[in-house]
Amino acid sequence: MAPPQITTLSLSLLLILLCGSASAQLRQNYYSNTCPDVENIVLKAVTAKFSQTFVTVPATIRLFFHDCFVSGCDASVIVASTPGNTAEKDHPDNLSLAGDGFDTVIKAKAAVDAVPKCRNKVSCADILALATRDVISLSGGPTYPVELGRLDGLSSTSASVEGNLPKPTFNLNQLNSMFASRGLSQADMIALSACHTVGFSHCDKFSNRIYNFSPQNPVDPTLNRTYATQLQGMCPRNVDPRIAIDMDPATPRKFDNVYFKNLIEGKGLFTSDQVLFTDSRSKSTVNQWASNPKEFNDAFITAITKLGRVGVKTGRNGNIRFDCGRFN
């Protein structure tokens, strides 16, 4: 008898089941006995970093997202490559992760470990989850309780990143499929996309939309004309690839629902942003959250809490790293 075939769907269901069982150990106040002041310690370190540079905000959020979407929320994206292993952070899709995100976690870990009672008791994965909440709150977004109890992963490979992060060119079906395989709904996907309210992007990630979208339309017709002209001014054809621009042209230093107002005006920077408004299946959610910040905040808290449960490591599948950048 032939062995059963493992389909993409069954792998997705397996991942969701595994996430469910592992995430059951997550709880607020997980460190109440081992390191009761961990949240204040992390907040103090993150606030100090935030006061040095606003980049701390988008860099930390993006680091959390890229970590959770590849092999789960286990801080494997922070591990450095070695001569024998190319780690996640050196995959092409992760090379644009800003150093300030890594530095935020490393500084918060050092602050936690400086307290004798807490030394080597708190995982890098949990510190990243806490730091993400803190930068969102510090930049004007909602605050929320963070579930804790993740262990740090024991593996980090560049190969594991391939095909596991959404691309700027994705349509709604591609976005929904990738998020659903991690137990996240369309509403979760739209809410998490709003993290682009504080993000920045290098010109090459969207240049196709302003120069060579199609033979008939060099400029993407869903892009606001005035905005497209502004983008061409900031990103000329042979621009330095290191040049980055704000993803939210209205309130780039504030975590808010203006992201959705921008989409209604045709000012979504990526195809994967603007499609949330141009596709009728998601348009009503964009309209709703553009006019109702509280409803957006509530949906965002639900979504980022669910994101934090993806692929959590427990028991022998993880440990607490002494140094977030290398395995014990």
Beta strands, then each sheet from edge to edge (+ up, - down):
strand 1: 152-153
strand 2: 200-202
strand 3: 244-246
strand 4: 318-319
sheet 1: 1+ 4-
sheet 2: 2+ 3-
end
